[in-house]
Amino acid sequence: MWLRIAEGNFYEAHQQLRVIASRYLKSQSTFANAADILSGGAKALLQAGQGGSGGDLALMLVNDVYVKGEWEVNDANRKRLLDVLKDFPREEPTRKRYVQEIVGWSARFGEVEMGDPEIHHVVGEMHAKGWYSSYFLSVNRHLRLRPSFLSANTNSSLLSENNPYDAERHLLLGTSQSPNPLSTVLYTWYTADSPHTAPLYLSRAIFPYLLLGNLSSATKSYQLFTSHLTSSNPTLFTQSVSSSKSDMRVFPSLPLLNFLGLLLLSCQKGQRSLFTDLAKHYATHLKEKEIGETWGWNDALAGIGELWFGIRIPRQMGNPLMDMMGSMFFGGGGANTSGGSSARSGTPKPAAAQKTVEGPQAPPTMDLD
């Protein structure tokens, strides 16, 4: 059968591989043999440019071996599936379904209800690498930021990706390393918008992470994004504010960026009064329709208030986490009829032109203690 693939007899090889795997699947004791046949066959066919046949064997591997065999999520089982994923061409229709199936398997037989973080990280980084590369190579040659994860040896199939939303939604459910590529995607995305919108893009990481109870990744995302911002805008005025308990960099011209930083400090301390005082201090900004409604800050902050500070959400409100994740998966306001992920309302399509952040305004007075 391997010879048939080498000779270009792809149909015969595909059918033979299915027959052999089906024989092994008749007994649980030989499921491992079926997994070897299906994964090896899928990779060989995908590498030969036979996306449909390779994808068929890959799906058979997940559904007939991993799911029916109730295989646990472990390093070896995960690695086999991800190795197959890396050989899928970007344009192959079955690749999206394959991703859905492996995430579903990991959610069903793993420890995390939303799917295995390692799988989410690999899938999300795949989309992040590809989208950033496409953006960088086609429209933003003057961008000074080139992430360390993007190398000259990056697989060409990854370079063709062009969907930041898929990267975003998977990385939010990923590992402790996921804020790195996520922050780069969000910052690059921001450079296509107005200078004052930096906190709006950063909130796409901060709010979901906090609603997932992941303060560590939220904090890391803030640090990485603001580092990108200052390194790419050397004239941006900042101030360092220190106290006996906390240190913070203040951005006088970007008040909502300061709000996000102080929100993280409030969550670290877990004091309701800090959260309510913070909301009052920035009430004028938060009441703007673009912020509260279009970008969904009102619902997100209500959910954060309940989760982190015990402030109950009125019953008529929905579930902020589910609403926000639904927005990322389906584009807000209902399912995306195009079949792909979309932006939240008000989020511009990725485009060219890096912006320079506007000059400073007077910084607000704040107490970090």
PEBELDA-V298860 format. One record per helix or strand of 3 or more residues. SS is the DSSP state (h for helix, s for strand). FROM is the first residue (numbers start at 1). LEN is the number of residues. Records with the same first field share a line. If there is no record, write none. Layout:
# PEBELDA-V298860
SS=FROM-LEN + FROM-LEN
This chain:
# PEBELDA-V298860
h=2-6 + 10-15 + 28-20 + 51-17 + 75-11 + 94-16 + 117-23 + 156-4 + 164-8 + 178-13 + 195-17 + 215-18 + 255-15 + 272-10 + 283-4 + 289-6 + 297-13 + 320-11
s=239-4 + 247-4
